[in-house]
Amino acid sequence: MPLGGVTDKVQKILDTAEELYQRVMELREQMMEVSETVQETDRKVEALENKVDHQSAILEALAEREGVDVDELVTEVAIEEAEPDEAADGSDATGADENGDAVPEADPGDDEGA
């Protein structure tokens, strides 16, 4: 009965091969879906970039008409973003809170809260 053992081994190999084939086909289908999603996303990103470019052109034209220096404004914003957050405690060095409202300074002789 040596053929019985060989038959079992061959059947086991065939079963494993069939499982692997099914898995490869599933992965192939998933990769095709991912590829389609990437292409669709690329088209959407390109459309959004075009919209942003058009909006930027409109904003720059409006700013120029109103006398606003866009480059200076962009530079100021970049500097503000690069500086450490001075409002971490709710007020900045100018004595204003995050809304720009004046914050009263504590009187050094005032012992309230002590």
CNS distance restraints for C-alpha pairs under 8 A (distance, minus, plus):
assign (resid   1 and name CA) (resid   5 and name CA) 7.55 0.50 0.50
assign (resid   2 and name CA) (resid   6 and name CA) 6.76 0.50 0.50
assign (resid   3 and name CA) (resid   7 and name CA) 6.01 0.50 0.50
assign (resid   4 and name CA) (resid   8 and name CA) 6.30 0.50 0.50
assign (resid   5 and name CA) (resid   9 and name CA) 6.29 0.50 0.50
assign (resid   6 and name CA) (resid  10 and name CA) 6.09 0.50 0.50
assign (resid   7 and name CA) (resid  11 and name CA) 6.03 0.50 0.50
assign (resid   8 and name CA) (resid  12 and name CA) 6.12 0.50 0.50
assign (resid   9 and name CA) (resid  13 and name CA) 6.22 0.50 0.50
assign (resid  10 and name CA) (resid  14 and name CA) 6.15 0.50 0.50
assign (resid  11 and name CA) (resid  15 and name CA) 6.11 0.50 0.50
assign (resid  12 and name CA) (resid  16 and name CA) 6.19 0.50 0.50
assign (resid  13 and name CA) (resid  17 and name CA) 6.07 0.50 0.50
assign (resid  14 and name CA) (resid  18 and name CA) 6.11 0.50 0.50
assign (resid  15 and name CA) (resid  19 and name CA) 6.28 0.50 0.50
assign (resid  16 and name CA) (resid  20 and name CA) 6.16 0.50 0.50
assign (resid  17 and name CA) (resid  21 and name CA) 6.06 0.50 0.50
assign (resid  18 and name CA) (resid  22 and name CA) 6.22 0.50 0.50
assign (resid  19 and name CA) (resid  23 and name CA) 6.21 0.50 0.50
assign (resid  20 and name CA) (resid  24 and name CA) 6.09 0.50 0.50
assign (resid  21 and name CA) (resid  25 and name CA) 6.19 0.50 0.50
assign (resid  22 and name CA) (resid  26 and name CA) 6.23 0.50 0.50
assign (resid  23 and name CA) (resid  27 and name CA) 6.15 0.50 0.50
assign (resid  24 and name CA) (resid  28 and name CA) 6.06 0.50 0.50
assign (resid  25 and name CA) (resid  29 and name CA) 6.24 0.50 0.50
assign (resid  26 and name CA) (resid  30 and name CA) 6.21 0.50 0.50
assign (resid  27 and name CA) (resid  31 and name CA) 6.07 0.50 0.50
assign (resid  28 and name CA) (resid  32 and name CA) 6.25 0.50 0.50
assign (resid  29 and name CA) (resid  33 and name CA) 6.32 0.50 0.50
assign (resid  30 and name CA) (resid  34 and name CA) 6.18 0.50 0.50
assign (resid  31 and name CA) (resid  35 and name CA) 6.06 0.50 0.50
assign (resid  32 and name CA) (resid  36 and name CA) 6.24 0.50 0.50
assign (resid  33 and name CA) (resid  37 and name CA) 6.15 0.50 0.50
assign (resid  34 and name CA) (resid  38 and name CA) 6.09 0.50 0.50
assign (resid  35 and name CA) (resid  39 and name CA) 6.24 0.50 0.50
assign (resid  36 and name CA) (resid  40 and name CA) 6.15 0.50 0.50
assign (resid  37 and name CA) (resid  41 and name CA) 6.00 0.50 0.50
assign (resid  38 and name CA) (resid  42 and name CA) 6.02 0.50 0.50
assign (resid  39 and name CA) (resid  43 and name CA) 6.33 0.50 0.50
assign (resid  40 and name CA) (resid  44 and name CA) 6.31 0.50 0.50
assign (resid  41 and name CA) (resid  45 and name CA) 6.05 0.50 0.50
assign (resid  42 and name CA) (resid  46 and name CA) 6.13 0.50 0.50
assign (resid  43 and name CA) (resid  47 and name CA) 6.24 0.50 0.50
assign (resid  44 and name CA) (resid  48 and name CA) 6.16 0.50 0.50
assign (resid  45 and name CA) (resid  49 and name CA) 6.05 0.50 0.50
assign (resid  46 and name CA) (resid  50 and name CA) 6.24 0.50 0.50
assign (resid  47 and name CA) (resid  51 and name CA) 6.30 0.50 0.50
assign (resid  48 and name CA) (resid  52 and name CA) 6.14 0.50 0.50
assign (resid  49 and name CA) (resid  53 and name CA) 6.12 0.50 0.50
assign (resid  50 and name CA) (resid  54 and name CA) 6.24 0.50 0.50
assign (resid  51 and name CA) (resid  55 and name CA) 6.09 0.50 0.50
assign (resid  52 and name CA) (resid  56 and name CA) 5.95 0.50 0.50
assign (resid  53 and name CA) (resid  57 and name CA) 6.25 0.50 0.50
assign (resid  54 and name CA) (resid  58 and name CA) 6.29 0.50 0.50
assign (resid  55 and name CA) (resid  59 and name CA) 6.08 0.50 0.50
assign (resid  56 and name CA) (resid  60 and name CA) 6.02 0.50 0.50
assign (resid  57 and name CA) (resid  61 and name CA) 6.15 0.50 0.50
assign (resid  58 and name CA) (resid  62 and name CA) 6.18 0.50 0.50
assign (resid  59 and name CA) (resid  63 and name CA) 5.96 0.50 0.50
assign (resid  60 and name CA) (resid  64 and name CA) 6.01 0.50 0.50
assign (resid  60 and name CA) (resid  70 and name CA) 6.76 0.50 0.50
assign (resid  61 and name CA) (resid  65 and name CA) 6.19 0.50 0.50
assign (resid  62 and name CA) (resid  66 and name CA) 6.22 0.50 0.50
assign (resid  63 and name CA) (resid  67 and name CA) 6.02 0.50 0.50
assign (resid  63 and name CA) (resid  68 and name CA) 4.88 0.50 0.50
assign (resid  63 and name CA) (resid  69 and name CA) 7.07 0.50 0.50
assign (resid  63 and name CA) (resid  70 and name CA) 6.80 0.50 0.50
assign (resid  64 and name CA) (resid  68 and name CA) 5.67 0.50 0.50
assign (resid  64 and name CA) (resid  69 and name CA) 6.95 0.50 0.50
assign (resid  64 and name CA) (resid  70 and name CA) 7.78 0.50 0.50
assign (resid  68 and name CA) (resid  73 and name CA) 7.93 0.50 0.50
assign (resid  69 and name CA) (resid  73 and name CA) 6.26 0.50 0.50
assign (resid  70 and name CA) (resid  74 and name CA) 6.08 0.50 0.50
assign (resid  71 and name CA) (resid  75 and name CA) 6.15 0.50 0.50
assign (resid  72 and name CA) (resid  76 and name CA) 6.19 0.50 0.50
assign (resid  73 and name CA) (resid  77 and name CA) 6.28 0.50 0.50
assign (resid  74 and name CA) (resid  78 and name CA) 6.18 0.50 0.50
assign (resid  75 and name CA) (resid  79 and name CA) 6.21 0.50 0.50
assign (resid  76 and name CA) (resid  80 and name CA) 6.20 0.50 0.50
assign (resid  77 and name CA) (resid  81 and name CA) 6.13 0.50 0.50
assign (resid  78 and name CA) (resid  82 and name CA) 6.13 0.50 0.50
assign (resid  79 and name CA) (resid  83 and name CA) 6.26 0.50 0.50
assign (resid  86 and name CA) (resid  91 and name CA) 7.27 0.50 0.50
assign (resid  86 and name CA) (resid  92 and name CA) 5.14 0.50 0.50
assign (resid  86 and name CA) (resid  93 and name CA) 6.96 0.50 0.50
assign (resid  87 and name CA) (resid  91 and name CA) 4.85 0.50 0.50
assign (resid  87 and name CA) (resid  92 and name CA) 4.80 0.50 0.50
assign (resid  87 and name CA) (resid  97 and name CA) 7.31 0.50 0.50
assign (resid  87 and name CA) (resid  98 and name CA) 6.65 0.50 0.50
assign (resid  88 and name CA) (resid  92 and name CA) 7.95 0.50 0.50
assign (resid  90 and name CA) (resid  97 and name CA) 5.44 0.50 0.50
assign (resid  90 and name CA) (resid  98 and name CA) 6.13 0.50 0.50
assign (resid  91 and name CA) (resid  95 and name CA) 6.06 0.50 0.50
assign (resid  91 and name CA) (resid  96 and name CA) 5.30 0.50 0.50
assign (resid  91 and name CA) (resid  97 and name CA) 4.17 0.50 0.50
assign (resid  91 and name CA) (resid  98 and name CA) 6.28 0.50 0.50
assign (resid  91 and name CA) (resid 103 and name CA) 7.37 0.50 0.50
assign (resid  92 and name CA) (resid  96 and name CA) 5.79 0.50 0.50
assign (resid  92 and name CA) (resid  97 and name CA) 6.47 0.50 0.50
assign (resid  92 and name CA) (resid  98 and name CA) 7.75 0.50 0.50
assign (resid  95 and name CA) (resid 102 and name CA) 5.91 0.50 0.50
assign (resid  95 and name CA) (resid 103 and name CA) 5.37 0.50 0.50
assign (resid  95 and name CA) (resid 104 and name CA) 7.35 0.50 0.50
assign (resid  95 and name CA) (resid 105 and name CA) 7.48 0.50 0.50
assign (resid  96 and name CA) (resid 100 and name CA) 5.04 0.50 0.50
assign (resid  96 and name CA) (resid 101 and name CA) 5.13 0.50 0.50
assign (resid  96 and name CA) (resid 102 and name CA) 4.46 0.50 0.50
assign (resid  96 and name CA) (resid 103 and name CA) 5.21 0.50 0.50
assign (resid  97 and name CA) (resid 101 and name CA) 5.54 0.50 0.50
assign (resid  97 and name CA) (resid 102 and name CA) 6.57 0.50 0.50
assign (resid  97 and name CA) (resid 103 and name CA) 6.28 0.50 0.50
assign (resid 106 and name CA) (resid 110 and name CA) 7.16 0.50 0.50
